[in-house]
Amino acid sequence: MARIQPPKRTRIYFFSDVHLGLDTPERERSKERMLLRFLDTIMRDAEQVFIAGDLFDFWFEYRSVIPSGHVRVLGKLAELTDAGVRITFLAGNHDFWLKSFFPKQLGVEVSLEPIERNLYGKRFFLHHGDGLLRNDTGYRMLKSVLRNRVSIFLFSLVHPDITGMIARWSSRTSRQHTGKKTYEGNDMVDFARQKIREGFDVVVMGHNHQPHVERFQNGTYINLGDWIDEHTYAVFDGRRITLKTFRANEKRERRG
């Protein structure tokens, strides 16, 4: 009997802004189930997966402690890497305090800075999208403080229960503040256009939770939307990148 060969892994997937831990337990369970179904689905043909930030609403690693919850999602990421899928996690503004847990325990590569990759001959630029607003000088200054090694060390001296309370308060405050921000001249599109002028073929971002595709003469910009309401993701087949929506067993393409 001829041996059935597994499908060739040729697809590269991108998603962002799941914000695990954001909502009520009921809504979180629903969101988690949807994400797990998606990860199960792409396991069949995924070569690589890029998480473009804010997988969690808050993440801070101590030397021997990680935030509670999200066990099923973490286990599924480990299952994907065990199956040979390469996963890269680009830290967002809600989960940038990443240390060794993801690479050592899950086999997931972590990047704290924007990513440049050559994928099937196409130049990709991945940026979470935070700090790109022209009127967001205050956030850029805060970001430099929060990512400072001294700040991280001092925060690590506080009990995890207290840091969790502070983080949830900060997350709510940040979301209310960001919701009032305006995108002057569509800042993220302008940023993507500039990167394409620099020679990149595809620019992928998240952060503003607004799924969007814009195709320029020499490249494509995709905003991945979110997994709170939109359940959107992008897939690259080696020739073209497409933004899609995941609905349980249904995938529906969004056309830009």
C-alpha atoms as one frame of an Amber mdcrd trajectory, in Angstrom:
protein
   0.000   0.000   0.000   1.358   3.386  -1.011   2.250   5.606   1.887   0.198
   8.800   2.061   2.473  11.809   2.178   1.525  14.679   4.487   0.668  17.977
   2.769   3.666  20.139   1.986   4.081  23.089   4.325   4.102  26.113   2.039
   1.945  28.740   3.734   3.092  31.578   5.997   0.486  32.966   8.402   0.274
  36.267  10.265  -2.049  37.360  13.068  -2.006  39.846  15.931  -3.918  41.558
  18.740  -5.616  38.627  20.442  -5.304  40.323  23.847  -5.739  37.165  25.880
  -6.912  38.064  29.381  -8.704  41.240  28.318 -12.343  40.382  28.853 -14.815
  38.432  30.979 -14.142  34.706  31.536 -16.983  33.786  29.162 -15.736  35.980
  26.318 -12.172  34.848  26.924 -13.149  31.182  26.633 -14.954  31.888  23.370
 -11.983  33.807  21.962  -9.572  31.094  23.079 -11.637  28.350  21.418 -11.716
  30.315  18.160  -7.944  30.852  18.218  -7.290  27.180  18.974  -9.473  26.124
  16.025  -7.525  28.491  13.803  -4.180  27.118  14.970  -5.422  23.555  14.446
  -6.495  24.482  10.911  -3.212  26.059   9.843  -1.149  23.224  11.300  -1.838
  21.268   8.106   0.116  23.542   5.768   1.900  26.221   7.831   5.618  26.604
   7.253   5.879  29.686   9.451   3.634  31.731  11.734   4.230  35.342  12.717
   2.425  36.751  15.753   2.642  40.508  15.217   2.160  41.616  18.816  -0.360
  41.787  21.661  -1.072  38.086  21.896  -1.742  38.922  25.541  -3.357  41.926
  27.139  -0.518  41.748  29.648   2.569  39.557  29.921   5.442  39.879  32.357
   7.925  37.106  33.078   9.682  36.735  36.378  12.667  34.429  36.654  10.477
  31.476  37.664   6.917  32.813  37.282   4.768  33.556  34.237   1.215  34.962
  34.150  -1.471  32.405  34.969  -3.961  31.204  32.374  -3.662  30.767  28.608
  -2.374  27.204  29.094  -4.218  25.787  26.093  -2.884  28.441  23.742   0.668
  28.052  25.011   0.383  24.283  24.619  -0.907  24.663  21.067   2.038  26.900
  20.130   4.391  24.216  21.487   2.506  21.589  19.461   3.014  23.642  16.311
   6.742  24.078  16.854   7.061  20.360  17.712   5.454  19.668  14.329   8.159
  21.709  12.608   6.337  25.019  12.217   8.586  28.014  12.809   6.859  30.635
  14.990   8.093  34.172  15.509   6.516  36.376  18.166   7.015  40.115  17.607
   6.316  41.784  20.938   3.557  44.389  21.002   2.918  47.220  23.434   0.954
  44.921  25.786   3.313  41.936  25.912   6.847  43.199  25.349   8.185  41.971
  28.712   9.181  38.642  27.202  12.256  36.767  28.367  13.254  33.124  27.949
   9.978  31.232  28.428   8.839  31.320  24.809  12.110  30.260  23.146  13.147
  27.739  25.809   9.814  26.141  26.681   7.776  26.596  23.506  10.392  26.837
  20.768   9.012  30.240  19.722  11.430  32.903  18.522  10.901  36.295  20.177
  11.712  39.702  18.718  11.433  42.975  20.631  12.113  45.022  17.509  10.510
  45.212  14.037  11.347  42.252  11.823  12.813  42.199   8.330  12.588  38.871
   6.505  13.041  37.533   3.008  10.214  35.064   2.369  10.170  33.245  -0.960
  12.077  36.121  -2.547   9.813  38.848  -1.133  11.085  41.411   1.375   8.768
  41.627   4.391   8.747  44.292   7.089   6.790  43.506  10.276   6.012  46.177
  12.856   3.397  45.930  15.593   2.371  49.489  14.745   2.662  51.172  18.138
   4.306  54.583  18.316   3.685  55.469  14.670   1.057  58.136  15.270   2.405
  61.602  14.621   0.596  62.872  17.737   1.832  60.052  19.993   5.072  61.575
  21.297   4.038  60.832  24.877   3.692  57.113  24.180   7.083  56.952  22.478
   8.674  58.483  25.571   6.783  56.087  27.858   7.838  53.142  25.700  11.521
  53.990  26.166  10.991  54.010  29.949   8.982  50.783  30.090  11.547  48.897
  28.023  14.460  50.179  30.056  16.330  47.382  31.876  16.296  49.288  35.160
  12.525  49.781  34.965  12.000  46.103  34.225  14.229  45.067  37.135  12.399
  47.353  39.581   9.019  46.083  38.379  10.202  42.502  38.886  10.727  43.204
  42.598   6.974  43.664  43.044   4.745  40.656  43.828   3.087  39.188  40.662
  -0.443  39.723  42.045   0.259  43.432  42.465   1.945  43.832  39.079  -1.048
  42.095  37.503  -3.431  44.613  39.081  -1.259  47.505  37.915  -1.057  46.045
  34.406  -4.824  45.583  34.079  -5.405  49.169  35.210  -2.746  50.405  32.796
  -4.238  48.384  29.952  -7.700  49.878  30.472  -6.264  53.383  30.707  -4.161
  52.884  27.587  -7.140  51.585  25.618  -9.305  54.568  26.596  -6.478  56.949
  25.672  -5.741  55.241  22.352  -9.406  55.179  21.425  -9.412  58.981  21.437
  -6.368  59.229  19.178  -6.746  60.277  15.562  -4.644  59.011  12.690  -3.489
  62.193  11.007  -3.183  61.511   7.289  -3.492  57.791   8.024  -0.082  57.553
   9.670   0.294  53.777   9.460  -0.462  53.700   5.731   2.032  56.509   5.201
   4.646  54.573   7.180   3.994  51.439   5.110   4.223  53.402   1.875   7.632
  54.735   2.923   8.922  51.241   3.765   7.806  50.040   0.336   9.659  52.951
  -1.245  12.723  51.705   0.626  12.444  48.401  -1.202  10.158  46.200   0.893
   7.502  44.220  -0.958   5.122  43.656   1.964   4.539  45.602   5.180   2.510
  43.877   7.912   1.241  45.597  11.059  -1.459  45.338  13.717  -2.091  47.519
  16.775  -5.057  49.637  15.633  -7.437  46.629  15.343  -8.622  47.789  11.911
  -8.158  45.139   9.199  -6.958  46.811   6.041  -5.311  45.972   2.726  -3.685
  48.564   0.515  -1.846  47.577  -2.630   0.638  50.079  -3.995   2.391  49.895
  -7.332   5.461  48.228  -5.819   4.111  46.483  -2.743   1.340  45.686  -0.290
   0.412  46.935   3.171  -1.748  44.766   5.427  -3.100  45.590   8.831  -4.038
  42.337  10.536  -6.999  43.637  12.540  -7.643  41.708  15.758  -9.032  38.554
  17.379 -11.376  40.389  19.740 -14.039  41.175  17.141 -12.593  40.653  13.661
 -10.770  37.266  13.799  -8.670  38.317  10.837  -5.315  36.990   9.687  -3.080
  37.068   6.613  -1.649  34.198   4.602   1.236  34.306   2.127   1.419  31.512
  -0.435   4.830  32.456  -1.846   3.373  34.800  -4.447   0.603  36.886  -2.918
  -0.459  37.858   0.593  -4.174  37.862   1.387  -6.203  39.081   4.363  -8.858
  36.617   5.506 -11.428  36.218   8.250 -11.700  33.046  10.310 -15.169  31.917
  11.350 -15.029  28.471  12.984 -14.743  26.170   9.937 -15.186  28.974   7.431
 -12.494  31.190   5.956 -13.640  34.264   4.092 -11.323  36.485   2.096 -11.252
  40.236   2.546 -10.299  42.082  -0.564  -8.432  45.358  -0.434
